[in-house]
Amino acid sequence: MNLVVFLLLSLFSIVLQSTVFVDLTVFGVKPDLILVLTVLFSIFCGPQKGGALGFFVGLLQDLYLGGFIGMSALAKGMTCAMTGWIAKGAFRENMLVPIIALFMGTLLHESVYLILGKLIGLPWGWSLWLWRGIPTALYNACLVPFVYSFFYDWAAQKNEELQTL
C-alpha cells in the first residue's frame, strides 16, 4: 500500500466517520477512524512518517469538518509521532501491542486536543476528558482486531520487498 492509497483510504474514513459512524455511537461516543488508521500506520512506519501523515490527515479532517483549523492536525501529528516512537521496538506480531498503543494514543490525542482547546479559550471542562476520552479510547481499541491484519500483511509485504532490493 503506497502513500496515495493510504491518503484515499484516509479521505474515505473522514467521510465515513462524519456520515455513517454518526449513527454508530456507543454512550454518545463515536470512534475516530482517522486516528485508528494513522496510529496503526505509525506503528509500522515510525515516528517521522507517522507524525507527518497524522498531521496532514488531521489537517484534511479539520478542513473537511470545519471548526478549529489545526487542532486535529496538531493532536494527531503529536499522537502518531509519540506512538510510532514508543512502538519502535515492540513485537508487532502480538495483537496486544496495537490495542494498547491505540488505547494510549487515543488518550494522548484527547488530552492534547483538550489542552489546545483550553489554550485558545474554549470553555471545556476537564471532565470532558473522562466522558469523551476514555470511552473513545475503548471504542478505538475495540476496532483494532478488525483492521490490524490488513496493516500487518501490508507491513510484511513491504518488508519482503525491501529485503529483495
N, C-alpha and C positions, 0 to 999 in steps of 0.2 A: 504494500500500500504506500503510494508516494504521498507527498505533501498536498498535491491538488485533490486527490481523492479524500484525504482527511479533511481538508477545508470544505469540500462539498458535503461530506458527512456532518461536519460541524454546522453548516448552514441549515441542513435538513433537521438537525437536532434543535436548533434555535426555533425553527418554525414549529416543529413537533411539540416542543416544550411550551410554546405560547398558545397552542391550539388544543391538541388532544390531551396533553397532560394537565391542563387546567381542570379538567373533569376527573382526573385520577388522583385527587388529593386524599391523603390519609390524615385525619385530625387537622385539616386545614393546611397541610404541608404538601408541596409537590416536589418531585426530585429535580435536581439540577443536572440535566443530561450533559450540558456543556462541560461542567466540572468533572463529571464521570469520565468523559472522553479524554479531556486534557490531562487529568491526573494519571490515567492509565497510559497515555502516550508518554508522559514524563517519566514514568517508572521504567520504561524500556529505552527511551532516547536520552535521558539525562536531564540535568537541571537547566542547561543553557537552551536547548531546543524546546524543552517542555515549558520553561518560563516565557520564552519568546512566543510560542504558539498560544499559551494561555493568555498572554497579554493581547495578542492580535484577535483571537476568537472572543475574548471578553469585550474588546472594543467593538467588534461586529455585533455582539449581543447588545451593548449599550446603544449603538446606532439604530438597531432594528427595533428595540423595545422603547427607546426614548428614555426619559428620566435624566439621571445624572451621568453625563458622558465621562467615562474614565474610571468610575468606581469599580465596576465589574472587571475592567481591564487590569487595574492595579491589583485587585484582590485575587483574580485568577492567575495573573502573572507571578505574583509572590507565592501563592499557594503551590503552583506547579513547579516553580524553581525549588522551593523547600522540599516538596515531596520527592522530586527527582534526585535531589542531593541526599536525602535521608535513605531512599530506597536503592542507592547506587550499589551497595554490596549485598543486597538481600537476595534470598533464594526465591526467584520469581516463579518457580515451579509450584511452590506451596500456595494454595488458594487463600490462606490467611494473610499473606503479605499484601495483596491488593485490597482486601477487605479492610484491614487495619489502616493501610495507607489512605484509602479513600475516606474512611470514617474520620481519621485525624485531620486529613486535608480539608474536609468539609467544615470541621470545627474551626480550623485556622482561617478558612475563607470567610466564614460567617463572622469571626472575630475581627478580621481586617475590614470587612465591609461595614460592620457596626462602628468601629473606631473611625473610619473615614467619614461616615455619616455624622458622627458626633463632632468631628473636626470642622465640618462645613456648616454646622449649626442645626442639624436636624434634631427634632425633639424625641429621639428614640431612647427608650429606657434600656438598662442593662438586662432587664427581664426578657426583652425581645430575644436575646441570645438563647435563653433557656427554652422559650416556647417555639422558636423557629430553628435555631442552630442544631440542637441535639436531635429533634425529630428528622430534620433534613439529613443529618449525618447518618442516622439509622436507615432512612429510606434509600439514600445513595449506596450505602454499603450492601443493602439487600439486592441491588441491581447488578453487583459485580459477577455473581455466578452466571448470569445470562449473557454477558458480553466479554468476559475475560478470555474465554477460549479463542475468540476471534483475534484479540490482541496478542495472545501468546503464540498462536500459529503464525501471525504476521511477523513477530519478532524472531521466531525460529527460522522462518524463510529468509528474513533479512540477514541473519547471522550466517546462514548457509551460503548466501550469495557473497558475503564478504570473505568467507574462507576460500571460495573458489577463485577469487581475484588474484 
